[in-house]
């Protein structure tokens, strides 16, 4: 969060399903003196923003936890302006057997991660169907990506 101090002209909206997480983040922002950040509790599968609202959507370690991933991808795409960006990272299966085992036996049963999980290939294919330009890399069991939405009304769809 301290990096937000360096982008003073940006209006930043943080969203999480957990109201407690948002309260914690808001207190941290207040301690850091951040004024350009808004914190909202909400569902990424049903975003309360108008179409083409954001220049950039950043999702860090979220998609592997979302229960309705298709809705989350659709809503994320919907709220990005033409020419805008969707960047992020999250767990993908099939890259590291040890990590996959840990996810299956610990995180999934506790409800921290929700299947189905993307593989590197399924994620890249999905993003390339939606966005005009996709850059993606995998680091062990994490996919890191940055996508540019097409300039047309429907992006790349």
N, C-alpha and C positions, 0 to 999 in steps of 0.2 A: 503494500500500500504506500510506502514512502515515495515510490516513483511517481505517484499521482501529483506530488508537489511540483514536479518539473513540467507538467502539462496543464498549466493554470487556465488556459483558454478553453479547455475541454470541459464539457458537462458529462459526468460519469454517472451511470446508473448501475448499481449492483443489485442482483436479484438472486434469491435463494428460496427454496421451499420452506426452510426452517426459519421461523421468526426469531428463534434464539440465536441462530447464526448471524442474522442481520443485526440484532441488537449488539452482539459482541463486536461485529465489524464497525458498527456506527460508533461505539464507545472508543474503539481504537482510532478511528478517523478523527474524532473529537480531540483525543490526546495528541494526535499529530498535527492538529490545527488545519485539517483539510476542510475546505468550504465548497468545493466543486463536485462533491460526491453525494448522491442520493441512494438510500438503501430501501429496498422494497422486498416484502415477502410475496412470493408468487410461484406459479407453476409454469415452467418453460414450455409445457405442452399446450398452454392456453394463455399466451402473453397478452397483457392489457395495454398494448401499444398499437397505434395506428400503423397501417402498411407503410413501408419505406421510411421508417422513423430514425433509424440509427445509421451512422457512417461505418461503424465497426461494431461487431459483436465478438466478444472474447469469452470462451468457455474453457475453464481450466478444471480438469478432473471432474467433469460432470456427466458426460453422456453415458458412461458405464453404469451410472446410478439411476438414470431416469427410467421410470417404469414404461412410459410410452415414447420410445425413441423416434418412431415415425412422426408423431405429432411435434416432438421437439425439433427435429430437422425442418419440418414444414414451417413451424412458427419462427424459427431462427431466420430462415430464408425470407419469409414474409416481411419481417421488420427491418431488413437491411435495404438501404437505398441502392438503386442501380449504380454500379461502379464501386459499391461499398465492399467491406471485407468481413469474412468470418474466419477467425483464427482460434486455435486452441490445442488442447492435448487431452488424451484420455487413454485408459487401458484398452488394449486389443488382445484377443486370444491368439494362441498359436505361435507366439514368438519365443516363449520361454516356458518349458514344461513345469519348472518349479513354481513360477509365478502362477501359471494356470491352476496347478494343484492347490495352491494357497487360496486363490480366489474361490475355487469350487468348494473347498472345505471350511473356510473361515468367513470370508466377506459375503459370499452369496447366502449362506444359511442365516447370517445375522441381519440380512437385508441391506447391507451397505452397497452392494453391487447387485444390479438387476439384469438378468439375461433378457433377450439374446445379446451376445457380445459380438462386436465387429471383429473381423480379421483385418490385417493390413490391406489385403486385396478387396474385400467387400467395402471397406471404408473409402478407399481410393475410387472405386467404381461409383459409389453413391455420390461422392462429392463431385466427380467429373460429370455426372448426369445433371447436377444442379447448377454448378458454377462454371463461369467462362474460363477461369484460370485457377489451377490447383497446384500447390506445392506441398509435398508431404514427405516426411521422413519418419522412420521408426527408430526408437532408442530403447533397446530391450523390449519390454512389453508396453511401451507407450508410443502412441502415434502423435506426432506433432504436425500441424497443418496450418496453412493460410490459403484462403480461397478468395478470389475476386468475383463478385457478382457481375453478370453481363450488364451492359448499358441499356439494353432493351427493357421494356415493361415487365417481361417475364423472366429476366435474367437468362439463364441457359436452358430453361425448361421449354 
